[in-house]
Amino acid sequence: MASICSPTDLKESPSLPIDFEIGGVYLPPIAQALLLAIPVFLLLDWGLRRLGVLRFIWHEALFEGALYACVCAALILLMGA
């Protein structure tokens, strides 16, 4: 048996991320997360360098790429929540 959604059911559903348009350029939510992840990644990278953690990393570029991917994934999950 099919149920009909009332307008109050729609208000309770989680909202979708907002799409931005800047200067005629459409930025989908994934691009927003990728751009927002850059300063967060740079701050984390700076902090890890100051603490000396990167001395123990075998392949620094690979680690930084993985760190950026983790930051992007975390932001995408936060934007969807």
Summary of the structure (lengths in Angstrom):
residues: 81
radius of gyration: 18.9
end to end distance: 29.9
largest distance: 62.0
contacts: 150
relative contact order: 0.13
helix: 67%
strand: 7%
